[in-house]
Amino acid sequence: MEIMTGFAQQCITPALPVGLAGFGTKRTAEAVLDDLFVKAAVYQREDGIYGILAFDLIAVDELIIRRMKDGMEAMHLKQENFLFTATHTHSGPGGGLKTGEGLLAPSVGIFLETNPALIEEIAESSLQALREAVAGLKRTAVLCARGTLEQVGDNRNSRELEGDNRIAAAFLEQEEGKRAVIWHFACHPTVLNGANERISADFPGAAAACMKEQGYEVCMFVNGSCGDISTRFSRRGSHEGELLRYGRIFQDALLTLRSQAKPVKIGAFAAARNTCRLKVKQAEGIKQAQARLDACNKRLREAKQNGADGAYLRVLESYREGAESSLALAQKPYSVSGYEVPVQFVRINRHVFVCIPGELFSELSNPLRDGRMHFIGYANGYAGYFADEAAYDRFYYEAQSSPFQRGEGEQLMRFAARAAEELPGKEE
């Protein structure tokens, strides 16, 4: 049941000081809590090499991917055979995304102005990780397991909603003793909040450090449908000690999965890319958007005066952030009426992985989960939030800041279900 795989990682911690992306508040990091990495895993087949690159960044889009194209071609690697994904840490550098125009232009305050020098450095480090992964191709035993992990991530707008507590892992164990783990879970890596001003990979970095103690050279986190899931209700603070606590939680979960993991042989395999056109929002008037923001600020002030608890205040802060996004869009409306969302599909045996370029709500993907279909977020680009209709009706931050009209998230799921069913290589 052995296959040929290789894996490697390279540090992408930027020079300091550097602006941080994520919370919409101006933050500058002048210290490093833990390093950021790009992690590469490759899989050799008769028809070529396939792989994943996971970045400890808030997102990755065409700017980094395109910059890597020539270097990958020099290694005889086809970009369409690779998945580029981000962990979505909110304690990494801004400047890596295309914010000068397009869907992210109204969100430049969150993601910061594009930094070509940073993009160049990350691309070069990524190519080096790929070179090392390809050079390290060896016969590898692959063992997989799935389970659940409670009391980590909840629906961050309402604990009454389902969320997604599934966790899965693939353990790669080379014949020479090198080991890696690729794990999948849906949760915003935001143990560290908007007050943090240190570089950090957040809980994916803490989990990787803990798994390194167990002999895993590479510990790659692949995020899921976490647009509406975070540690908001489970974290006990936003400090270094809390990161370590989460790291141990994930370490324990992964070691448990390893004890249950079974060898896997890859039979059916297929990869395809397609696009789904979604309708883009039309901006409301500036006065209306400003009035909505004023109402949110008033509600938040009153809650603070009445001694509301921290979790509830964070929900109200999210409403305010949504109103701020609506105002930003009113001030700088989109110039297009539609957007072609790129979606990548990968079939491995009975399982289909649907790779979405943004923050997909679990409320959207949960109805499709049947043990065979799995969703990966922050993949091959970043187009913001994909929220369900109820999120628009409830004025959730994610829906207000999404570039897409109400109902387009459901349209994306209908497209994904059809395309996944048509993917070749189906194995019963």
BAZA-870864 format. One record per residue (C-alpha): y negated, z, x; residue in one letter. Coordinates in steps of 0.25 Angstrom, whole numbers, padded with zeros to 4 digits, always signed. Each point is the difference from the previous one (the first is absolute). Layout:
REM BAZA-870864
YZXA
...
This chain:
REM BAZA-870864
+0000+0000+0000M
-0009-0002+0012E
-0012-0009+0000I
-0010-0004+0011M
-0013+0008-0001T
-0011+0005+0009G
-0012+0010-0002F
-0012+0004+0008A
-0014+0006-0002Q
-0013+0000+0007Q
-0012+0009-0001C
-0012-0005-0008I
-0009+0012+0001T
-0014-0006+0001P
-0011+0004+0010A
-0009+0012-0005L
-0009+0002-0007P
+0004-0009-0011V
-0003-0001-0015G
+0012+0005-0009L
+0004-0008-0013A
+0004+0005-0013G
-0008+0010-0008F
-0013-0007-0002G
-0007+0011+0008T
-0006-0003+0013K
+0009+0006+0011R
+0001-0002+0015T
+0012+0004+0008A
-0003+0006+0014E
+0013+0006+0002A
+0015-0003-0002V
+0010+0009-0008L
+0011-0010+0002D
+0001-0014+0005D
+0002-0012-0009L
+0011-0011+0003F
+0004-0013-0004V
+0015+0000-0002K
+0009-0013+0001A
+0014-0002-0005A
+0007-0013+0002V
+0013-0006-0006Y
+0007-0012+0006Q
+0007-0010-0008R
+0006-0014+0002E
-0013-0006-0006D
-0010+0008+0008G
-0006+0014+0002I
-0005+0008-0012Y
-0008+0013+0001G
-0010+0010-0005I
-0012+0005+0007L
-0006+0013-0006A
-0014+0005+0004F
-0006+0014+0000D
-0012-0006-0007L
-0006+0001-0014I
+0004-0015-0002A
+0002-0013+0007V
-0004-0014-0004D
-0002-0014+0005E
-0009+0004+0011L
+0011+0007+0008I
+0011-0009-0005I
-0007-0013+0004R
-0004+0005+0013R
+0015+0002+0003M
+0004-0013-0004K
-0001-0008+0014D
+0007+0012+0007G
+0011+0000-0010M
+0002-0015+0001E
+0001+0002+0015A
+0012+0009-0002M
+0006-0010-0010H
-0002+0009-0011L
-0005-0005-0014K
-0010+0009-0007Q
+0006-0003-0014E
+0013+0007+0005N
-0008+0013+0002F
-0006+0011-0009L
-0013+0006+0005F
-0002+0013-0007T
-0009+0013+0002A
+0003+0014-0002T
-0014+0002-0007H
-0005+0012+0008T
-0014+0004-0003H
-0002+0005+0014S
+0000-0013+0007G
-0011-0009+0005P
-0008-0009-0010G
-0004-0014+0004G
+0014-0006+0000G
-0002-0007-0014L
-0008-0012-0005K
-0011+0007-0007T
-0011-0010+0003G
+0004-0009-0013E
+0010+0000-0010G
+0007+0011-0008L
-0004+0011+0010L
-0014-0003+0001A
-0004+0011-0010P
+0008+0010+0007S
-0006-0002+0014V
-0004+0015-0001G
+0015+0004+0000I
+0006-0010+0010F
-0013-0002+0009L
-0005-0013+0006E
+0010-0009+0006T
+0002+0003+0015N
+0005-0012+0008P
+0003+0008+0013A
+0008+0010-0008L
+0008-0011-0006I
+0003-0007+0013E
+0005+0013+0006E
+0009+0003-0011I
+0006-0014+0000A
+0002+0000+0015E
+0008+0014-0002S
+0008-0006-0011S
+0004-0012+0008L
+0004+0009+0011Q
+0009+0009-0010A
+0006-0013-0005L
+0003-0005+0014R
+0007+0013+0003E
+0008+0000-0013A
+0005-0014+0002V
+0003+0003+0015A
+0008+0012-0005G
+0009-0007-0010L
+0013+0007+0000K
+0013+0001-0008R
-0004+0011-0010T
+0007+0008-0011A
-0008+0001-0013V
+0002+0012-0009L
-0008+0001-0013C
-0002+0011-0011A
-0009+0003-0012R
-0004+0013-0006G
-0011+0008-0006T
-0011+0009+0005L
-0007+0009-0009E
-0013+0008+0001Q
-0007-0010+0010V
-0006-0011-0008G
-0005+0000-0015D
-0008-0009-0008N
-0013+0004+0005R
-0008-0002-0013N
+0010+0008-0009S
+0013+0008+0004R
+0005-0003-0014E
+0003-0014+0004L
+0012-0004+0007E
-0004-0004+0014G
+0011-0005+0010D
+0008+0010+0008N
+0011-0009+0006R
+0002-0001+0015I
+0008-0009+0007A
+0003-0003+0015A
+0007-0010+0009A
+0005+0006+0013F
+0002-0009+0012L
+0009+0004+0011E
+0002-0009+0012Q
+0012+0000+0008E
-0007+0005+0012E
-0005+0012-0007G
-0014-0003-0004K
-0003+0004-0015R
-0011-0004-0010A
-0002+0003-0015V
-0008-0008-0010I
-0003+0009-0012W
-0006-0004-0014H
-0008+0010-0009F
-0012-0002-0009A
-0011+0010+0003C
-0014-0001+0005H
-0001+0006+0014P
-0012+0009-0003T
+0004+0014+0004V
-0013-0001+0008L
-0011-0002-0009N
-0014-0006+0001G
-0005+0012+0008A
+0009-0004+0012N
-0007-0007+0012E
+0012-0001+0009R
+0009-0012+0002I
+0014+0002-0006S
+0012-0008-0006A
+0000+0012-0011D
+0014+0003-0005F
+0007-0012+0005P
-0004+0004+0014G
+0004+0014-0002A
+0014-0005-0005A
+0001-0009+0012A
-0003+0011+0010A
+0011+0009-0007C
+0010-0011+0001M
-0003-0003+0014K
+0005+0014+0003E
+0013-0005-0006Q
+0002-0012+0009G
-0006-0011-0009Y
-0009-0008+0009E
-0007-0007-0011V
-0002+0006-0014C
-0006-0011-0009M
-0006+0004-0013F
-0001-0011-0011V
-0009+0004-0012N
+0004-0003-0014G
-0007-0001-0014S
-0010+0012+0004C
-0013-0005-0007G
+0001+0012-0009D
+0008+0009+0008I
-0005+0010+0011S
+0002+0014+0005T
-0012+0005-0008R
+0008+0011-0008F
+0010+0003+0011S
-0008+0002+0012R
-0004+0015+0004R
-0012-0005+0008G
-0005-0011+0009S
+0002+0005+0014H
+0010-0002+0012E
+0009+0010-0004G
+0002-0006-0014E
+0003-0014+0007L
+0011+0007+0008L
+0006+0006-0013R
+0001-0014-0006Y
+0005-0005+0012G
+0012+0010-0001R
+0002-0003-0014I
+0002-0015+0003F
+0008+0003+0012Q
+0010+0009-0008D
+0000-0011-0011A
+0003-0011+0010L
+0011+0008+0007L
+0007+0003-0013T
+0000-0015-0003L
+0006-0002+0014R
+0011+0009-0004S
+0003-0008-0012Q
-0003-0014+0005A
+0011-0010+0000K
+0001-0013+0009P
-0005-0012-0006V
+0003-0015+0002K
-0010-0010-0003I
+0006-0011-0008G
-0010-0007-0010A
-0014-0002+0007F
-0012-0007-0005A
-0015+0000+0002A
-0011-0007-0008A
-0015+0000-0002R
-0007-0003-0013N
-0014+0002-0006T
-0004+0006-0013C
-0014-0004-0005R
-0007+0012-0007L
-0013+0001-0007K
-0012+0007+0008V
-0009+0010-0007K
-0014-0004-0005Q
-0010+0010+0004A
-0007+0009-0010E
-0015+0002+0000G
-0007+0008+0011I
-0006+0009-0010K
+0013+0003-0008Q
+0007+0002+0013A
-0010+0010+0005Q
+0000+0008-0013A
+0015+0001+0001R
-0001+0005+0014L
-0011+0010-0004D
+0009+0005-0011A
+0012+0002+0010C
-0009+0008+0009N
-0005+0009-0011K
+0014+0003-0004R
+0004+0003+0014L
-0012+0010+0002R
+0004+0007-0013E
+0014+0002+0004A
-0004+0006+0013K
-0009+0009-0007Q
+0011+0005-0009N
+0009+0002+0011G
+0010-0011-0002A
+0012+0000+0010D
+0001-0010+0012G
+0010-0009-0006A
-0008-0002-0013Y
-0013-0002+0008L
+0007-0011+0008R
+0004-0007-0012V
-0015+0000-0004L
-0004-0004+0013E
+0009-0012-0002S
-0007-0004-0012Y
-0013+0001+0007R
+0006-0009+0011E
+0004-0010-0011G
-0014+0000-0005A
-0006-0002+0014E
+0010-0012+0001S
-0005-0006-0013S
-0014+0001+0004L
+0003-0006+0014A
+0006-0012-0008L
-0012-0001-0009A
-0009-0001+0012Q
+0009-0010+0007K
+0008-0007-0010P
+0012-0009+0003Y
-0002-0015+0002S
+0013-0004-0005V
+0007+0001-0014S
+0014+0001+0006G
+0008+0003+0012Y
+0014-0005+0005E
+0008+0013+0004V
+0010-0003+0010P
+0014+0007-0002V
+0011+0000+0009Q
+0015+0001-0005F
+0011+0005+0009V
+0015+0000-0005R
+0010+0009+0008I
+0013+0000-0007N
-0002+0005-0014R
-0014+0005+0003H
-0013-0007-0002V
-0013+0005+0007F
-0013-0005-0006V
-0011+0001+0009C
-0014+0002-0006I
-0014-0001+0008P
-0006+0012-0005G
+0001+0013-0008E
+0010-0002-0011L
+0001+0011-0011F
+0014+0006-0002S
-0003+0000-0015E
+0001-0015+0002L
+0012-0001+0008S
+0009+0011-0005N
+0004-0008-0013P
+0006-0010+0010L
+0008+0009+0009R
+0015-0001-0003D
+0005+0004+0014G
-0001-0015+0005R
-0015-0003-0001M
-0009+0008+0010H
-0015-0002+0003F
-0007+0001+0013I
-0015+0002+0000G
-0011-0004+0009Y
+0007-0012+0004A
-0005-0013+0007N
-0014+0003-0005G
-0009+0009-0008Y
-0006-0003-0014A
-0002+0014-0005G
+0006+0007-0012Y
+0010-0006-0010F
-0001+0010-0011A
+0006+0000-0014D
-0008-0001-0013E
+0000+0014-0003A
-0007+0003+0013A
-0011-0009-0005Y
-0001+0007-0013D
+0000+0014+0006R
-0011-0004+0010F
+0008+0003+0012Y
-0006-0002+0014Y
+0010-0010+0004E
-0002-0009-0012A
-0015+0001+0001Q
+0001-0005+0015S
+0010-0010-0002S
-0005-0015+0001P
+0009-0004-0011F
-0002+0000-0015Q
+0008+0009-0010R
+0014-0005-0002G
+0001-0008+0013E
+0009+0011+0006G
+0010-0003-0011E
-0001-0014+0002Q
+0004+0002+0015L
+0012+0007-0004M
+0005-0011-0010R
-0002-0010+0012F
+0008+0009+0010A
+0011+0002-0010A
+0002-0015-0002R
-0002-0004+0014A
+0010+0011+0005A
+0010-0005-0010E
-0001-0014+0005E
+0001+0004+0015L
+0012-0007+0006P
+0012+0007+0006G
+0003+0010-0011K
+0013+0008+0002E
+0007+0008-0011E
